Amino acid sequence: MTATDRTRDGQAAGGQRLRPNSVGLLGTVIMSAAIMGPAVSTFFNPQFSTPFSGYATPFVYLLALIVTLIVANGIMEMARVAPSAGSFYTYITRALGPRAGFVTGGLMFVAYALLAPIEIGLIGAYLQETFRQEFGVNIPWILIGIVPWAAMAILAFEGIRTSLRTALALFVAESAVVVGMALIVVIRGGAHGVTAAPISPTASPHGFGGIVTGFVFAGLSFVGFEGATALGDEARRPHRTIPLGILFSTLLVGGIYFFGTWAEAVGLGQAKMNALTGADTPWNYLAATFAPWMKWLVVLASVSSMFAVMINSNNGIVRILHTMGRERLLPEQLGRIHAKRRTPVHAIVYEAAFAILVAIVIGLLSGGLGSPIGGSNVYGYLGFALTLAILPVYALTSAATIRFFRKRDDFSLVRHVLLPVAGGGFMVALLVGQIIENSTPPYSWMPWAIVAWLVICGAGAVWLGRNRSAELRRAGSIMATGELDEELAAR
């Protein structure tokens, strides 16, 4: 390593570090929980599953929770020994090598970077339709979406503690509304009485294929359960708080999802549940039917949840970009931070510009910037794509867990082999199942688009290995201490 390299790495370890010890256990729980978004995922995601899984959608969410916990095992194990703001990128690099890490970074960019534009589309479309119905005013969804987009960027610039305090307040409020509304529906007996029928896979109107495709949209609800991993540089005792944050948030939010979707199925009944589409707002109907006084609370919880997803997912992706910039696998500007606020200002600006541009382009192509259909399609199309992009990352992390722990003293057959094999197998099977079972365009060609992106990222990793080998060897080497891992960099 040259003197220049050592100097630059020293800067990365010191002056370019995020603010350490600024987030506790509660902050890590909220980081993951708010990205999952109990209200937005309960109020809007199920109707993207119901055209496929129908009345069995609560079963699909229960299955998704179980699978997520299995996959979370490997992520928690890697976070326990290798916490880093680079999240999956760092874990996979350390276990499977820098080329696999670079590919992971590319997939993570798709998965996390698309969370902000889909919320721009959903907030805009939902409020446009709400304002039209309640006040007779028609404001284009893109104009509405610009407001939370700007607030997202400002909060990111101010710092992680400001963002997490905001997310905590929003999370508590939205969770209370979801659980409260669900309890009211169940206590009042639903549409045709309280029943366990929606928890059976036989309730799916399209059989096994409907379960498989419906699972992807249920999986979208869980994307972000690993969000706490991006706080590796800023969490107190990250080896402990990050794994616990992932576990507690997944159990908490997963339980809300399951109870909420079951209450929705009970409240609507089988026929209405099977007839739902992505453009519907069933929880508005449930509030009007069972508790009219809750209507505006549902609206407020919906919007606050969408915004919480925006700010926390944005915090996650800018830290991944920041880490890759520090390691010079992306432009170095992305690795720089604001001297006073200690926030990755260049990564924040880049991601904010990307988010609004993607929302506008997809909205124009899929329904227009003036119709709520355009905003709804931004959410549906990009949400499906980002979920497919995260599946290979989860599978790679499972493989990384097996490889990383196999020769360590703390090796466990269950935690480091059996559970990772099961979790990785689920993810691969689900991706293959989409290719086989889903014949509805544009969803039918999206798995192939992700496969193509994998090939492109793989080619980029090969090019870096041949032309910028020093930078590639450095990949994943900056850990929670902010220091260069000499052993890894020398590989």
C-alpha positions, -999 to +999 in steps of 0.1 A: +000+000+000+014+034-009+018+064+014-010+081-005-033+052+000-026+052+038-032+089+040-065+086+022-076+056+043-067+075+074-090+103+062-117+078+056-112+064+091-113+098+108-125+129+090-149+110+068-166+090+095-202+093+104-210+103+140-203+073+162-223+062+193-253+083+183-279+056+181-291+031+208-312-001+207-345+018+203-330+037+173-320+004+156-355-010+161-371+021+147-347+022+117-359-012+106-395-009+117-402+024+101-387+012+067-412-017+068-439+008+076-468-009+094-495+014+082-485+017+045-477-020+042-510-030+059-532-004+042-518-007+006-496-037+000-522-065+005-543-053-024-513-059-047-513-095-034-550-101-035-554-103-073-532-135-069-536-148-033-570-133-026-587-143+006-555-163+016-535-131+018-532-133+056-517-167+052-492-153+028-482-126+053-478-152+080-456-173+057-436-142+048-430-135+085-417-170+091-394-169+060-382-134+070-372-146+104-353-175+089-334-152+065-329-127+093-308-152+112-279-150+088-281-112+086-281-109+124-251-133+127-231-113+102-241-080+119-230-095+152-194-099+140-191-073+112-213-042+118-208-016+091-228+011+073-222-009+042-247-035+054-250-065+031-223-051+008-198-054+037-210-088+049-209-105+016-175-089+007-159-102+038-172-138+033-174-142-005-149-117-018-150-081-032-165-091-066-196-106-049-197-075-027-198-052-057-226-072-072-244-069-039-240-032-038-256-030-073-286-050-061-289-031-029-290+001-049-320-011-068-337-024-037-332+005-014-329+034-039-364+026-053-381+028-019-381+066-020-396+070-055-423+044-048-434+063-017-434+096-037-458+079-061-480+063-034-483+095-012-491+115-043-517+091-057-533+084-023-537+121-014-547+131-049-576+106-047-585+116-011-585+153-019-607+146-050-632+126-030-634+147+001-629+183-012-635+181-050-599+193-056-576+176-081-539+182-074-515+162-096-498+134-076-463+145-085-469+180-070-480+164-038-451+139-038-425+167-041-433+179-006-423+148+014-394+143-011-380+177-001-386+170+036-368+136+033-337+152+019-336+180+046-340+154+074-312+133+060-289+163+058-297+173+094-285+139+107-296+104+117-308+114+152-333+139+138-345+114+113-350+087+139-368+109+163-392+118+136-396+082+125-402+071+161-431+096+166-446+085+132-442+048+140-460+050+173-489+069+159-494+048+128-491+015+147-518+026+172-541+034+143-535+001+125-540-020+156-569+000+169-588-001+136-581-039+133-594-045+168-626-025+161-633-046+129-627-079+148-647-069+179-677-058+157-676-092+140-664-082+105-686-087+074-698-123+081-684-131+115-649-138+128-632-167+110-598-184+106-605-193+070-581-165+056-552-182+074-555-213+052-536-216+019-567-233+004-584-199+005-563-187-025-585-184-056-556-191-078-540-220-060-503-224-054-493-200-082-514-173-065-496-179-032-462-176-049-469-143-067-489-129-037-458-137-015-437-112-035-459-083-026-461-096+010-423-097+008-423-060-002-439-053+032-408-068+049-382-052+028-362-030+052-363-054+082-325-053+079-324-015+078-307-013+112-276-028+096-269+005+079-263+021+114-231+000+119-209+031+121-233+051+143-249+026+168-237+021+203-225-014+209-234-023+173-224-060+177-253-063+200-278-036+193-281-042+155-290-079+157-315-072+184-329-043+165-335-065+135-351-093+156-374-071+176-386-049+147-393-080+125-414-097+152-432-064+161-440-053+126-446-088+113-472-093+140-490-061+131-490-072+094-505-105+102-532-092+125-540-063+102-544-084+070-565-110+089-588-082+103-590-068+067-601-102+053-626-106+082-639-071+076-643-073+039-654-109+035-642-133+009-659-118-022-646-083-016-612-095-006-608-115-038-619-085-059-594-060-045-568-044-069-539-022-063-559+010-069-584+002-041-583+017-006-599-010+016-590+005+049-609+037+040-639+014+035-633-004+067-632+028+086-664+041+070-682+009+078-670+000+113-657+033+128-664+065+107-647+086+133-614+068+124-615+078+087-591+108+090-569+090+114-565+062+088-556+089+062-530+105+085-515+072+096-512+062+059-493+093+049-471+093+080-462+057+074-453+064+038-431+093+049-414+072+076-405+046+050-391+074+028-368+089+054-355+057+068-349+039+035-332+070+022-309+070+053-301+033+045-292+038+008-271+069+014-250+051+039-244+022+015-234+047-012-212+066+013-194+033+023-188+024-014-175+059-020-151+057+009-138+024-005-136+041-039-158+016-057-180+045-065-170+082-070-151+094-040-174+124-036-201+100-023-178+091+006-174+126+019-194+140+048-205+174+060-179+187+084-204+200+110-233+176+107-213+145+099-238+134+073-230+120+038-241+151+020-230+141-015-248+107-013-279+125+000-280+149-029-274+121-054-301+098-040-326+127-038-321+135-074-324+099-084-356+094-065-375+123-080-362+115-115-373+079-114-407+088-100-413+112-128-401+089-156-421+059-145-451+080-138-450+095-172-447+060-189-473+043-168-502+066-164-491+103-164-482+128-138-517+141-134-537+109-129-534+089-096-530+058-118-495+070-126-485+073-090-501+040-081-482+023-109-449+038-097-456+021-064-467-012-079-442-017-106-411-004-088-422-021-055-423-055-073-389-048-090-371-038-058-385-069-039-371-091-067-337-073-064-334-080-027-341-117-030-306-125-045-290-103-018-307-123+010-296-156-007-260-143-010-260-133+027-271-168+036-242-182+016-219-157+032-229-167+067-220-204+059-187-194+044-177-169+071-185-190+102-174-225+090-139-222+106-147-200+135-148-211+172-184-199+176-196-221+147-232-235+151-247-261+128-282-247+132-274-210+130-246-211+104-257-240+081-292-252+085-310-219+088-289-201+061-295-230+037-332-228+043-333-190+040-312-189+009-332-218-007-365-199-001-352-168-018-339-187-049-371-207-051-392-176-049-372-158-077-375-189-099-411-193-090-418-158-103-402-167-136-423-199-139-456-188-124-461-151-132-474-145-167-489-110-161-470-082-178-451-061-169-445-083-138-437-113-160-405-097-175-393-080-143-374-111-130-355-112-162-346-075-158-331-083-124-312-112-139-299-088-166-289-063-139-270-091-121-251-099-153-242-062-157-230-059-121-210-091-125-193-077-156-186-045-137-170-065-109-148-083-134-137-050-150-128-035-116-108-066-108-088-062-139-085-024-141-088-011-104-077-041-084-065-021-055-098-005-049-117-038-054-094-055-028-103-027-004-140-034-007-157-042+026-126-034+045-139-004+065-157-017+095-177-001+123-144+013+137-139+031+104-104+015+100-090-003+070-089-041+076-054-048+064-059-085+062-089-081+039-073-054+018-043-076+012-063-105-002 
